[in-house]
Amino acid sequence: MTGARKARQGVVISDKMNKTVVVLVEQLVQHPVYKKYIHRRKKYKAHDPENHCRVGDRVSIVETRPLSREKRWRVQSIVRSATE
């Protein structure tokens, strides 16, 4: 039985590669002992087949099959464009 695909939202920080963007996802998590909230940041390489994404765009990415050595995500949609 297959589960639901993971989805994340983040900001495009690099679009220099062909058909690939680097998305920075920031998550607010609570420390297990001290109960203080911490910003966790992680970079994902996501597939952008039409090269629509630009630096600063807020995008939604979804998990997919391995597309290259480091690419396991693809851009689902552009939530907010950087030019707005």
Summary of the structure (lengths in Angstrom):
residues: 84
radius of gyration: 14.1
end to end distance: 41.5
largest distance: 44.8
contacts: 207
relative contact order: 0.29
helix: 0%
strand: 52%
